[in-house]
Amino acid sequence: MYNMKKNKKTLINVILTISFFMIGGGCFFAWIIVGMMKGVNFNVVEYYKDNNNYEEVVCIVREAENYGGEKYKFFEPLESEKPIRNVGLWKRNDGAVADSGFWEDTNIGDRVTTISAPGYFWDGYICPIVGLRTENQVYLDFNTGKENQIAELQNMRNEYLSVATPMIGIALTSIGIAIVFGVISLINGSKRTRAN
């Protein structure tokens, strides 16, 4: 009877050890997946704070159609000192440009001058436009656009940390508890071996 109770305790400890390792491993894996999906690179904010990273990029306003058949306008880079793959407006600056009347004032094929930085931080990355003007009018001044961009990136970083921090905490706690149960199982097993 005594041995059966000991075996039952050991079995429970082993099950708890495996369970907590799985919870910890799952949270750690989820943290990695969230990091990949969010694309958070903590150097991005510092990169965009430095005015030396920005340059003017001459673009043509183009129109395309997405998979749903909706038409949208985008910027095709023509001239820049460093190669820039894609430039575009992120949320805050997109709203500011729309409010300025840019889309009503420009046509497909018009040349515009944007200010962007060529840093490329993740797959599918669109270099954010922080300044936008035509020959006649400024639609997004550099300082406002830069502030908007930095605020947006900081929000992205904070959202990521609000999800990642608890995940890492749960992962480390679960793995720690699993180690404790594992050690208890080993101690109980070695006591049983000595008793026999």
C-alpha positions in Angstrom: 0.0 0.0 0.0 2.8 2.4 0.9 4.6 1.7 -2.4 1.4 2.4 -4.3 1.0 5.8 -2.7 4.6 6.7 -3.5 4.2 5.6 -7.1 1.0 7.6 -7.4 2.8 10.7 -6.1 5.7 10.2 -8.5 3.2 9.7 -11.4 1.5 13.0 -10.4 4.8 14.8 -10.2 5.8 13.5 -13.7 2.4 14.5 -15.2 2.7 18.0 -13.6 6.3 18.3 -14.8 5.4 17.5 -18.4 2.3 19.7 -18.2 4.2 22.7 -17.0 7.0 22.2 -19.5 4.3 22.1 -22.2 2.6 25.2 -21.0 6.0 27.0 -20.7 7.1 25.8 -24.1 3.8 26.7 -25.7 4.0 30.3 -24.3 7.6 30.6 -25.4 6.6 29.4 -28.9 3.6 31.8 -29.0 6.0 34.6 -28.0 8.2 33.8 -30.9 5.2 33.7 -33.3 3.8 37.0 -32.1 7.2 38.6 -32.5 7.4 37.3 -36.1 3.9 38.5 -36.9 4.3 41.9 -35.3 7.7 42.4 -36.9 8.9 44.4 -33.9 12.5 45.5 -34.2 13.4 47.7 -31.2 16.0 49.5 -33.3 13.3 50.9 -35.6 12.3 53.8 -33.4 15.9 54.9 -32.9 16.5 54.7 -36.6 13.6 57.0 -37.4 14.6 59.5 -34.7 17.8 60.2 -36.6 17.3 62.9 -39.3 20.3 61.8 -41.2 18.5 58.6 -42.2 15.9 60.5 -44.3 16.1 61.5 -47.9 13.8 62.9 -50.6 12.4 60.4 -53.0 10.7 61.5 -56.2 7.6 59.3 -56.9 4.8 59.0 -59.4 1.3 58.5 -58.1 0.0 55.2 -59.5 -3.2 53.3 -59.3 -3.7 49.5 -58.9 -6.4 47.1 -58.0 -6.3 44.7 -55.1 -7.6 41.1 -55.1 -11.1 42.3 -54.1 -11.3 44.6 -57.1 -10.9 47.8 -55.1 -8.7 50.5 -56.7 -6.1 52.2 -54.6 -3.4 54.7 -55.1 0.3 54.2 -54.3 3.7 55.8 -54.8 6.2 54.4 -57.3 9.7 55.6 -56.4 11.7 57.0 -59.3 14.7 58.8 -57.9 16.6 58.4 -54.6 20.2 58.3 -53.5 19.8 54.9 -51.9 17.6 52.1 -53.4 14.1 52.2 -51.9 11.8 49.3 -52.7 8.4 50.6 -51.6 7.3 53.8 -49.9 3.9 54.3 -48.4 1.8 56.1 -45.9 1.3 54.4 -42.5 -1.9 54.9 -40.5 -1.3 58.3 -38.8 0.3 60.0 -41.8 -2.2 58.4 -44.1 -4.9 60.2 -42.2 -3.0 63.5 -42.1 -2.5 63.3 -45.9 -6.1 62.5 -46.6 -7.2 65.4 -44.4 -4.9 67.7 -46.3 -6.8 67.1 -49.6 -3.8 65.5 -51.3 -5.8 62.7 -53.0 -8.3 65.2 -54.4 -5.6 67.6 -55.6 -3.4 65.0 -57.4 -4.0 62.7 -60.4 -2.6 59.4 -61.5 0.8 60.0 -63.0 1.6 63.2 -61.1 5.1 63.5 -59.7 5.4 64.1 -56.0 8.4 64.4 -53.6 8.3 62.3 -50.5 10.6 62.1 -47.6 11.4 58.6 -46.4 14.2 56.5 -44.9 15.5 53.5 -46.8 15.9 51.2 -43.8 14.2 47.8 -44.4 13.2 46.0 -41.2 11.0 43.0 -42.2 9.6 41.2 -45.2 7.0 43.2 -47.0 8.2 46.3 -45.2 7.0 49.6 -46.7 9.3 52.5 -46.0 7.1 55.1 -44.3 6.6 58.5 -45.9 7.1 61.3 -43.4 7.0 64.2 -45.7 4.9 64.8 -48.9 4.8 67.7 -51.3 4.1 68.7 -54.9 5.7 71.6 -56.7 3.0 73.9 -55.3 2.0 72.6 -51.9 3.2 70.8 -48.8 0.7 68.1 -47.7 2.7 66.6 -44.9 5.6 68.5 -43.4 8.6 66.5 -42.3 8.5 67.3 -38.5 4.8 66.4 -38.2 5.2 63.2 -40.3 8.3 62.1 -38.4 6.6 62.6 -35.0 3.5 60.7 -36.2 5.7 57.8 -37.5 7.7 57.6 -34.3 4.5 57.6 -32.2 3.1 54.8 -34.4 6.2 52.7 -34.0 6.3 53.2 -30.3 2.6 52.1 -30.1 3.5 49.0 -32.1 6.4 48.3 -29.7 4.1 48.8 -26.6 1.4 46.6 -28.1 4.0 43.9 -28.6 5.4 44.2 -25.1 1.9 44.1 -23.6 1.4 40.7 -25.2 5.0 39.4 -25.0 5.8 40.2 -21.4 3.0 38.1 -19.8 3.8 35.3 -22.2 7.4 35.2 -21.2 6.4 35.5 -17.5 4.0 32.5 -17.9 6.7 30.6 -19.8 9.4 31.1 -17.3 7.1 30.4 -14.3 5.8 27.2 -15.9 9.2 26.0 -16.7 10.4 26.8 -13.2 7.5 24.9 -11.7 8.2 22.0 -14.0 11.8 21.9 -12.9 10.6 21.9 -9.2 8.2 19.0 -9.9 11.0 17.2 -11.8 13.4 17.6 -9.0 10.8 16.3 -6.5 10.2 13.3 -8.7 13.9 12.6 -8.9 14.3 12.9 -5.1 11.3 10.6 -4.5 12.6 8.1 -7.0 16.1 8.0 -5.4 14.6 7.6 -1.9 12.5 4.7 -3.2 15.5 3.1 -4.8 17.5 3.4 -1.5 14.6 2.0 0.5 14.4 -1.1 -1.7 
